[in-house]
């Protein structure tokens, strides 16, 4: 076994990968494109989002079902298997449901056997076994997960001035400026700080001082500053479960379980990439830009060999450059924009869209409708969707549901931002919000100095 | 708001009957009233059909209760459940793998044994299982919590949303008009009789009003000036990610004040309650209940410790002092009917709707619904039912 590498078992095969590689990334590098099957129709599903926010990569790992393998680092001795499909996820006889697709339209289970209770019962029992799901955890796994002992001080509910949820660049920046303003800050982040910047997303960014910087250096700087500000900033490696009645925000992680009651909340939870809509857009080999980027830059895994990039902005063209630089052939860039001059450095069609993807177990090509209405076929094994994003605003909406319309105390920053930033860059805005969150919280709390002088 | 089968136009000026609340009670009643020959029926809801407790439901069905009142009504309901998929032409996934009331102590075990006389006399088939039999039936149960159990083999569950759709579709096909987003502002009367409703979308004249408003029933009774001692209670539930079949029957466990089952999608669905009434109209979930549900169900099924909670939600019901429903006509307000105070409303709806519709249409009250009158709540002749998984009266 080479240095810095880990080995795990996948369905009786030994897989070796570099330390830090995700389970899904390691499997893809070994040629496993099908990670699971869709719930009802058993369609093949593979590496898609790269950030644990879609349902296409759950695997059973060490006896625990439904583990999102794209964000789970591979570890020595792990036992990994797929959950859906019979006899296996790769060769699944229930894939044949596609042959009866006219009979099995959405909601079919409610239409059949209404007048035949026995058949309905048999059918439902069969469906329960066929439907996609993992097995219940092994006793050892369940025991491991329910008997975790949390350090005593990590279980005490406490009320920091500011909680920042999300430790990407904007979250780090907001935490730093809130702490500089004198607030006690908790920064909640799942995994390593840095967010998508770790995959080199947006190569250049404008920092809080308004200067254009390289993202990797900026990330190093902000992460170092956050770490240096202990104890003003406490970083919790965990997930904010939600915002509950009574202002309770539980955070659960591997070694932590706390109930926070922050005065101010900064949502820096990032965003979801938007997928394109066409028949077959779920075939393995279809990825969101962030996923392909993560594979390339963070995991050193080739996402494919022959790519079609679907985009509606220059970001897709820039990503096509990155693919080319990594030695991946960019077959075509499908630019949805009308009236834009095609960039000369790639094969680009503008005003075009993908109408369907071809392939059964993985994408083999796409049919593209050009601006003039004609449809052309392109061969590819990778389709990248570079189509913008929508804010991850779950916490925001939960907070809003518990507060009156006039209430203050919650802000969104970074790609989670739903506010109008005006001319401010994302990081300038995050710094501004951090300060505002601190001031708002400190104005509510009794002022220690005044109390002291009164005494 | 455009919803399937929901009328978009404003309600007409007059109807023969107006039902307040488009949950399973109101929709089933509208369907049965139309079967009784009542012609112009409207169902109005302040939100969308099934938006209240019907859509936030534990969806369990049983008829084995400790009192003849409950057992007889629910036995009739179970028979009706079995007719409905064919009659409504909708497979709402009625599934009858059995309903187990788990006994964790000798006392509970003896209590369940004693109830079997009631079951026999009411025609409800039940079996008393010892600890080994229960463990064999559901190996995933924590053996330390199994003293035995009472199994009703034909109990089970149905897809609650699908039941709402089925009744909604059947009712509207028969000409019932269902309106969403209509708030009732006042119940109008003259000479001790109901005359109409004032609503957020205009006045409706009608000789018959039925309060099927679930968690909103208290306010409607107040508008009508009818005194029915019911209180709002918030209940909460969780659903886990899907897993392969592991809980074959519906399970109620009085020890943890919990009830649960696994759907054919593989999701484990259940709710627990804390002692006392959580008297609020809020439908937000709370963290203390989420923790209670998670820990209680993991204590019952230890392997669930490795399964994630997918969703957590809350809904409101109204309940009475004896936790039994109120199915009656107000004594001082003729033709103001109520079907409220429901905590087990989902499973009882099919029979209740049929019998209440007959009462409204003919004036004859069936013996099965007669015990659930308003008067008992004023005189204190309460129905003694000992197998409910619902917390008692005191506030939390």
Interface residues (C-beta under 8 A of the other chain):
Chain A: X39 X63 X64 X65 X66 X109 X110 X111 X112 X113 X114 X115 X117 X120 X121 X124 X125 X127 X128 X129 X131 X132 X133 X134 X135 X136 X137 X138 X139 X141 X142 X143 X144 X145 X146 X241 X244 X245 X246 X248 X250 X259 X401 X402
Chain B: X82 X85 X86 X88 X89 X90 X91 X92 X93 X94 X95 X96 X140 X159 X162 X165 X241 X242 X243 X244 X245 X246 X264 X265 X266 X282 X284 X285 X286 X287 X290 X298 X302 X303 X304 X305 X306 X307 X308
